[in-house]
Amino acid sequence: MNIVVAGGTGFLGREITRALLEAGHQVTVASRSNPQKEPIDARARWVRGDVMEPDSLAQALAGSDVVVDAVQFPNSPIENPRKGLTFERIDLGGTRNLVDAARAAGVGHFIGLSGVGAAEDAEYPWLRYKWEEEQHIIASGLTYTIFRPSWIYGERDVALNRFLGFAKFLPFIPVIGNGKTRINPLFVRDLGVHVAAAVGNEAARNRMFELGGPAVMTMDEIIRVTLKVAGKRRFLLHAPKPLMKLVAGVIQFAPGRPLTPGAVDFITMDGVADTSSLTETFGLALTPLEQGVSTYLHNS
Ligand SMILES: NC(=O)c1ccc[n+]([C@@H]2O[C@H](COP(=O)([O-])OP(=O)(O)OC[C@H]3O[C@@H](n4cnc5c(N)ncnc54)[C@H](OP(=O)(O)O)[C@@H]3O)[C@@H](O)[C@H]2O)c1
């Protein structure tokens, strides 16, 4: 099938592209720019498609059977309203534009990436926007599959790799919050494989699946397991969340906007996916953290 992966140059988009190519599909990666330093998979085609420019989407989606939405504003979760980089404008507004363009182009299947915890009355705005994205997809009349992933790690992530980066030059690992955030971390390859398995799959038609790893862990446990795989021992130094929100309230105005109070909430929120209907439908294995991290730290 002809499949467009919008945001296919990103962390998840690249893995989805790879899984779709390996399943034998023809993949077009759509994003604002074609990354020259880290080229996309040579088997895929690149096309310019900006979710804030509907005309570019009409061209990017022409002739496609399936669209996958893996778009996210740069530097998420650190919003920059002055530059228009917000959950509301890019993630929600962009999904709306992409869905509308997919319907206009006669696309047969829309695959959306939401997030675990998305709800109309969720505590945090980004989860409410995710819920609105889901509603727009569902109401579009397109055949859809929506995944609600938990926290995702992999060779190119910007979260777990940050801790490994600290371990290179610090005797301790700074952790925002108390380290008790509960997550079932998902290996990015498992996401790609499930997206590919949803294509042309009757059982995935018009369904929503929570998607997470096989074990619920605390953030401290996740970091310790990862350090162990990397062959490092470091102690974890916790920075209390209220203190970090105060700090973020000040440094959000510094050049480069290193942190915002909202990002502190984002980083410390729980994210546990119930994978029962996922496993029942797809029957695919979910990779334990230690094994997933070893895959790229040790190239095994
Ligand atoms: N990472 C996680 O742990 C996680 C967990 C749950 C759900 N998700 C969801 O998965 C999706 C992808 O996340 P990610 O971590 O892979 O993001 P990412 O690495 O930041 O990649 C974002 C992609 O979107 C593209 N993009 C940005 N602005 C765009 C625009 N205006 N028009 C078209 N493309 C644009 C980027 O390329 P250009 O900048 O070149 O356009 C890039 O390809 C998001 O919806 C996110 O909420 C992620």
PDBQT file of the ligand as one rigid body, heavy atoms in Angstrom, charges set to zero:
ROOT
HETATM    1  N1  LIG A 401       7.871  10.238  22.187  1.00  0.00    +0.000 N 
HETATM    2  C1  LIG A 401       7.020   9.688  23.040  1.00  0.00    +0.000 C 
HETATM    3  O1  LIG A 401       7.405   9.129  24.095  1.00  0.00    +0.000 OA
HETATM    4  C2  LIG A 401       5.537   9.715  22.726  1.00  0.00    +0.000 A 
HETATM    5  C3  LIG A 401       4.651   9.067  23.607  1.00  0.00    +0.000 A 
HETATM    6  C4  LIG A 401       3.286   9.092  23.316  1.00  0.00    +0.000 A 
HETATM    7  C5  LIG A 401       2.818   9.727  22.190  1.00  0.00    +0.000 A 
HETATM    8  N2  LIG A 401       3.716  10.369  21.358  1.00  0.00    +0.000 N 
HETATM    9  C6  LIG A 401       3.161  11.047  20.169  1.00  0.00    +0.000 C 
HETATM   10  O2  LIG A 401       3.806  10.594  18.994  1.00  0.00    +0.000 OA
HETATM   11  C7  LIG A 401       3.885  11.649  18.030  1.00  0.00    +0.000 C 
HETATM   12  C8  LIG A 401       5.316  11.802  17.519  1.00  0.00    +0.000 C 
HETATM   13  O3  LIG A 401       6.198  12.053  18.602  1.00  0.00    +0.000 OA
HETATM   14  P1  LIG A 401       7.789  12.055  18.407  1.00  0.00    +0.000 P 
HETATM   15  O4  LIG A 401       8.369  11.901  19.777  1.00  0.00    +0.000 OA
HETATM   16  O5  LIG A 401       8.171  11.091  17.351  1.00  0.00    +0.000 OA
HETATM   17  O6  LIG A 401       8.057  13.548  17.878  1.00  0.00    +0.000 OA
HETATM   18  P2  LIG A 401       9.391  14.183  17.221  1.00  0.00    +0.000 P 
HETATM   19  O7  LIG A 401      10.548  13.273  17.328  1.00  0.00    +0.000 OA
HETATM   20  O8  LIG A 401       9.499  15.546  17.788  1.00  0.00    +0.000 OA
HETATM   21  O9  LIG A 401       9.025  14.279  15.670  1.00  0.00    +0.000 OA
HETATM   22  C9  LIG A 401       8.073  15.200  15.235  1.00  0.00    +0.000 C 
HETATM   23  C10 LIG A 401       7.940  15.144  13.726  1.00  0.00    +0.000 C 
HETATM   24  O10 LIG A 401       6.959  16.119  13.339  1.00  0.00    +0.000 OA
HETATM   25  C11 LIG A 401       7.481  16.903  12.268  1.00  0.00    +0.000 C 
HETATM   26  N3  LIG A 401       6.838  18.227  12.320  1.00  0.00    +0.000 N 
HETATM   27  C12 LIG A 401       6.978  19.206  13.240  1.00  0.00    +0.000 A 
HETATM   28  N4  LIG A 401       6.200  20.258  12.920  1.00  0.00    +0.000 NA
HETATM   29  C13 LIG A 401       5.552  19.910  11.770  1.00  0.00    +0.000 A 
HETATM   30  C14 LIG A 401       4.621  20.571  10.929  1.00  0.00    +0.000 A 
HETATM   31  N5  LIG A 401       4.177  21.819  11.192  1.00  0.00    +0.000 N 
HETATM   32  N6  LIG A 401       4.167  19.937   9.826  1.00  0.00    +0.000 NA
HETATM   33  C15 LIG A 401       4.603  18.677   9.518  1.00  0.00    +0.000 A 
HETATM   34  N7  LIG A 401       5.480  17.999  10.269  1.00  0.00    +0.000 NA
HETATM   35  C16 LIG A 401       5.963  18.627  11.374  1.00  0.00    +0.000 A 
HETATM   36  C17 LIG A 401       8.984  16.937  12.502  1.00  0.00    +0.000 C 
HETATM   37  O11 LIG A 401       9.717  17.205  11.305  1.00  0.00    +0.000 OA
HETATM   38  P3  LIG A 401       9.994  18.719  10.807  1.00  0.00    +0.000 P 
HETATM   39  O12 LIG A 401      10.353  19.511  12.035  1.00  0.00    +0.000 OA
HETATM   40  O13 LIG A 401      11.112  18.613   9.792  1.00  0.00    +0.000 OA
HETATM   41  O14 LIG A 401       8.733  19.179  10.162  1.00  0.00    +0.000 OA
HETATM   42  C18 LIG A 401       9.212  15.494  12.944  1.00  0.00    +0.000 C 
HETATM   43  O15 LIG A 401       9.256  14.648  11.804  1.00  0.00    +0.000 OA
HETATM   44  C19 LIG A 401       3.308  12.892  18.731  1.00  0.00    +0.000 C 
HETATM   45  O16 LIG A 401       1.943  12.998  18.404  1.00  0.00    +0.000 OA
HETATM   46  C20 LIG A 401       3.438  12.553  20.203  1.00  0.00    +0.000 C 
HETATM   47  O17 LIG A 401       2.487  13.224  20.999  1.00  0.00    +0.000 OA
HETATM   48  C21 LIG A 401       5.044  10.369  21.584  1.00  0.00    +0.000 A 
ENDROOT
TORSDOF 0
